[in-house]
Each structure stands twice: as structure tokens, then as C-alpha cells.
Amino acid sequence: MEILLATRNRNKLREFRDCFGRDFKVSDLSAFPAVALPEETGHTFAENAALKAVGVSQHRQLQDQHLLVLADDSGLEVDALGGAPGVFSARYAGENATDRDNVDKLLSELSQTRNRAARFRCALALARNSELLKTVEGTVDGMIVDVPRGSCGFGYDPVFVPAGFDQTFAELSSEVKNQISHRADAARQLRRTLQAALDQGFGGCGGGGGGGPGCPPPGPAAVRI
């Protein structure tokens, strides 16, 4: 089954490929330079994921291929900051902020508090031909450390230690992270839905889930619970 990930972020693409496994062919928007990502104007991760999935799926080039479009919105929620950075995680220190800028601002704002409880949250939305088919959410709880550690991962990974571990996400191997992360949690939920659709024959006409030549596009009920 083919899934088009509504991003050009290679780190996210790599993580989702690992999470979905070999039964799913996950690609990103690199092959569709004309497709623009909608602005994230939602108030929740789920709203933003849905905006992106539906918006990208409306592009004529994708509709012609009946592609399943998967979008995610994810970020960090810190208890001591009232849930911030939240949906502003990627631009916490400004519109053009780097990962380091965002981490520095976060640590500065937490410098006077001992409450370091936090969680990563990921919302996934699946759409096709302008129709939202399903949304799921995944989380992983943990805490924020004082000093960035590790060279793997991206975003806030160097300062987030997941519950039950001593290492930050940036210190853990990708194999471990992709078993316990918020994206892994959400992807497992969606994967079960899509796997059930595969087991029922979704995508069997010509393979890949897109419907081969002469095959009708798969119905939305195939991936809706």
C-alpha cells in the first residue's frame, strides 16, 4: 500500500518508514514540487494534521492517482509552561527559528522551575481526494533535562528523556526511539487500520493501494472505522 507523507522533512520520512514497515511504501512530497503545504492555522495538533492532509489531497495531480495522503503535526507539551510550546513547537523562538533556537528558549524558560514533566504528542490524519478518512493521536511522557545530550534525532530530542529511560531521544538508537516515540504510537494505531484494509483486499487491484489501470479508486470506507 502506498502512502504519501505530506512533508519534505527527510527526518520525518525516515521515522515513518521505520514505523510502518515493509508492507507500506511511504514517500514524501519531493516528487511533487508544485504541491504546497497549507498553513497550520489549527488550535490543536489534530486540526493541523487534518488541514495538511486534506489540503494536500486536493491537488489535482494527487487526485488523479487516488493517493492516500498522510499528514502529521507533532510537538512538545511542557507542564510547567501550561502545555507550551504545543502547536508552536517548530517556531517557538520565531518563524525562522532553528532547532537550537527553540531548545535554547525552552531551557531558558524552565531555568527557574524544578517541574520538568513533559510529553511529545503526535496527531496523524489520513485523507484522499479532499476527504478526511481518519485521525489518531499518540503520546510519550518524559522529562526535560538541563543540557542537550546526543547527536541523533532532531527538534527537542536532545533535551527530552522518555519515561523509563536515562538517555534523551537524541542518545537513543533509531530502533529504540521508533518503538516508543509519539509518532510510533500514532503510527501503530493507523497501521492496524490500514493493515485490516489490506487484509480485506484494499489495494489488491494492481497492488499498492492506488488501483491499477482499469481499477476503480478504493472507497473511503476501506480505511474508516
DAFEN-V28395 format. One record per helix or strand. SS is the DSSP state (alpha for helix, beta for strand). FROM is the first residue (numbers start at 0). TO is the last residue. If there is no record, write none. Layout:
<<SS FROM TO> <SS FROM TO>>
This chain:
<<beta 1 4> <alpha 9 19> <beta 24 26> <alpha 28 30> <alpha 44 56> <alpha 59 64> <beta 67 77> <alpha 78 80> <beta 84 84> <alpha 85 90> <alpha 98 108> <beta 116 127> <beta 130 143> <alpha 156 158> <beta 159 161> <beta 167 167> <alpha 173 179> <alpha 181 198> <alpha 219 222>>
